Amino acid sequence: MRYALHAEWTKVRTVPGTVWLVGVTVAITVSVGAMAAGTASTDRVRAALAGVYAGQAVVAVLAVTAMAGEYGTGMIRTSLTAVPRRHLVLAAKAAVLTAVTTATGAAAVGGSLLAARLPPTEGATLRAATGTVLYLVLIALLGLGAATAVRDSAAAVAVVFGVLYALPVLGRLVTDDTWQRRLQRAEPMTAGLLVQHTTDVASLPLPPWAGLGVLAAWAAAALLGGGLLLRLRDA
């Protein structure tokens, strides 16, 4: 596992696109959050973190590229030859991606709150900030799982974007309030971002941490499914 981690870390830090994607994630998240916080009249913490709606897209692309990029170049054959235990390759990618996304998310969230002049010292603000960083990590793991399953960058990005952005739109087409609330509890983005709410928490479809748990379940399912296909299929 140590060699697999070293190999994956070497790949991530030597690919020029990684630094660019990390920088774009932080810049988009902070800039959008700063504009939203400036016009917000209620729950300024959630408004300051609104940039995650856009930033998560870049995180998903970064995660997809980490796996599907190797299939596109044929590098995956070298990776699996060097580390024949395929689950170790996926685990190492997940660990390195988690570390990179955590650092990126912390910078993005910290910058957003700083721009909005909201120190993350209060309980609700700290929960929202910590939960948002974890949210981005789970989005990265969801993207990694999808890329492992479909093996193609464009297809994996389409799948992740569809799950994140299309499902809430389809859910709003449901006119029944009861069913709409049930769908909100199952949608990964809608449920996951409940962790950002600091006001009117009692009216939410799920408690903040439970909502993040829904996204965690989606990410776990994607990784398990992708890992199973990785083991069963040829490179």
Disulfide bonds with the S-S distance in Angstrom:
none
